[in-house]
Amino acid sequence: MIGQVPHVVFPQSLIAQDDGTVKIHYDAADYVECLATGKLQDIMTACFEQ
C-alpha cells in the first residue's frame, strides 16, 4: 500500500488493559485502520534499546 506519505503510520489511540497489554489503533497508507496489541513493558523495552 502506498499513501501520500510513504513508510509512516499515524497512531490514534492507546487503550491500556489491567493485565499490562495495550491496544494501539493507527492509520496507514491514508486509507487503512489497524489495531496492534502487545505488552506495554515489551513495547517500552523495544523503544529504549535502539
PyMOL CGO cylinders between C-alpha atoms (Angstrom):
from pymol import cmd
from pymol.cgo import CYLINDER

trace = [
    CYLINDER, 0.00, 0.00, 0.00, 1.25, 3.45, -0.82, 0.3, 1, 1, 1, 1, 1, 1,
    CYLINDER, 1.25, 3.45, -0.82, -0.29, 6.62, 0.58, 0.3, 1, 1, 1, 1, 1, 1,
    CYLINDER, -0.29, 6.62, 0.58, 0.59, 10.29, 0.37, 0.3, 1, 1, 1, 1, 1, 1,
    CYLINDER, 0.59, 10.29, 0.37, 3.38, 9.86, 2.96, 0.3, 1, 1, 1, 1, 1, 1,
    CYLINDER, 3.38, 9.86, 2.96, 5.34, 6.60, 2.49, 0.3, 1, 1, 1, 1, 1, 1,
    CYLINDER, 5.34, 6.60, 2.49, 6.59, 4.49, 5.42, 0.3, 1, 1, 1, 1, 1, 1,
    CYLINDER, 6.59, 4.49, 5.42, 4.54, 6.35, 8.05, 0.3, 1, 1, 1, 1, 1, 1,
    CYLINDER, 4.54, 6.35, 8.05, 1.77, 5.25, 10.40, 0.3, 1, 1, 1, 1, 1, 1,
    CYLINDER, 1.77, 5.25, 10.40, -0.41, 7.60, 12.39, 0.3, 1, 1, 1, 1, 1, 1,
    CYLINDER, -0.41, 7.60, 12.39, -1.27, 6.37, 15.92, 0.3, 1, 1, 1, 1, 1, 1,
    CYLINDER, -1.27, 6.37, 15.92, -4.74, 7.41, 17.00, 0.3, 1, 1, 1, 1, 1, 1,
    CYLINDER, -4.74, 7.41, 17.00, -5.30, 5.95, 20.47, 0.3, 1, 1, 1, 1, 1, 1,
    CYLINDER, -5.30, 5.95, 20.47, -3.84, 3.63, 23.09, 0.3, 1, 1, 1, 1, 1, 1,
    CYLINDER, -3.84, 3.63, 23.09, -6.04, 1.58, 25.42, 0.3, 1, 1, 1, 1, 1, 1,
    CYLINDER, -6.04, 1.58, 25.42, -4.28, 0.12, 28.47, 0.3, 1, 1, 1, 1, 1, 1,
    CYLINDER, -4.28, 0.12, 28.47, -5.61, -3.13, 29.92, 0.3, 1, 1, 1, 1, 1, 1,
    CYLINDER, -5.61, -3.13, 29.92, -5.33, -4.27, 33.56, 0.3, 1, 1, 1, 1, 1, 1,
    CYLINDER, -5.33, -4.27, 33.56, -3.12, -7.22, 32.57, 0.3, 1, 1, 1, 1, 1, 1,
    CYLINDER, -3.12, -7.22, 32.57, -0.36, -4.97, 31.15, 0.3, 1, 1, 1, 1, 1, 1,
    CYLINDER, -0.36, -4.97, 31.15, -1.33, -5.24, 27.50, 0.3, 1, 1, 1, 1, 1, 1,
    CYLINDER, -1.33, -5.24, 27.50, -2.16, -2.27, 25.31, 0.3, 1, 1, 1, 1, 1, 1,
    CYLINDER, -2.16, -2.27, 25.31, -4.26, -1.86, 22.17, 0.3, 1, 1, 1, 1, 1, 1,
    CYLINDER, -4.26, -1.86, 22.17, -2.95, 0.75, 19.73, 0.3, 1, 1, 1, 1, 1, 1,
    CYLINDER, -2.95, 0.75, 19.73, -5.25, 1.98, 16.97, 0.3, 1, 1, 1, 1, 1, 1,
    CYLINDER, -5.25, 1.98, 16.97, -3.45, 3.51, 13.99, 0.3, 1, 1, 1, 1, 1, 1,
    CYLINDER, -3.45, 3.51, 13.99, -3.95, 4.55, 10.36, 0.3, 1, 1, 1, 1, 1, 1,
    CYLINDER, -3.95, 4.55, 10.36, -1.69, 3.59, 7.48, 0.3, 1, 1, 1, 1, 1, 1,
    CYLINDER, -1.69, 3.59, 7.48, -1.38, 4.37, 3.77, 0.3, 1, 1, 1, 1, 1, 1,
    CYLINDER, -1.38, 4.37, 3.77, -4.07, 7.06, 4.03, 0.3, 1, 1, 1, 1, 1, 1,
    CYLINDER, -4.07, 7.06, 4.03, -6.95, 4.56, 3.90, 0.3, 1, 1, 1, 1, 1, 1,
    CYLINDER, -6.95, 4.56, 3.90, -6.37, 1.66, 6.32, 0.3, 1, 1, 1, 1, 1, 1,
    CYLINDER, -6.37, 1.66, 6.32, -7.30, 1.50, 10.00, 0.3, 1, 1, 1, 1, 1, 1,
    CYLINDER, -7.30, 1.50, 10.00, -5.34, -1.03, 12.06, 0.3, 1, 1, 1, 1, 1, 1,
    CYLINDER, -5.34, -1.03, 12.06, -5.11, -2.44, 15.58, 0.3, 1, 1, 1, 1, 1, 1,
    CYLINDER, -5.11, -2.44, 15.58, -1.89, -3.60, 17.21, 0.3, 1, 1, 1, 1, 1, 1,
    CYLINDER, -1.89, -3.60, 17.21, -1.69, -5.31, 20.59, 0.3, 1, 1, 1, 1, 1, 1,
    CYLINDER, -1.69, -5.31, 20.59, 1.26, -6.01, 22.86, 0.3, 1, 1, 1, 1, 1, 1,
    CYLINDER, 1.26, -6.01, 22.86, 2.63, -5.92, 26.37, 0.3, 1, 1, 1, 1, 1, 1,
    CYLINDER, 2.63, -5.92, 26.37, 3.40, -2.35, 27.44, 0.3, 1, 1, 1, 1, 1, 1,
    CYLINDER, 3.40, -2.35, 27.44, 6.70, -3.43, 29.03, 0.3, 1, 1, 1, 1, 1, 1,
    CYLINDER, 6.70, -3.43, 29.03, 7.83, -5.12, 25.79, 0.3, 1, 1, 1, 1, 1, 1,
    CYLINDER, 7.83, -5.12, 25.79, 7.00, -2.01, 23.75, 0.3, 1, 1, 1, 1, 1, 1,
    CYLINDER, 7.00, -2.01, 23.75, 8.84, 0.29, 26.16, 0.3, 1, 1, 1, 1, 1, 1,
    CYLINDER, 8.84, 0.29, 26.16, 11.89, -2.01, 26.19, 0.3, 1, 1, 1, 1, 1, 1,
    CYLINDER, 11.89, -2.01, 26.19, 12.00, -2.10, 22.37, 0.3, 1, 1, 1, 1, 1, 1,
    CYLINDER, 12.00, -2.10, 22.37, 11.82, 1.71, 22.18, 0.3, 1, 1, 1, 1, 1, 1,
    CYLINDER, 11.82, 1.71, 22.18, 14.70, 2.30, 24.58, 0.3, 1, 1, 1, 1, 1, 1,
    CYLINDER, 14.70, 2.30, 24.58, 17.00, -0.43, 23.22, 0.3, 1, 1, 1, 1, 1, 1,
    CYLINDER, 17.00, -0.43, 23.22, 17.53, 1.43, 19.95, 0.3, 1, 1, 1, 1, 1, 1,
]
cmd.load_cgo(trace, "trace")
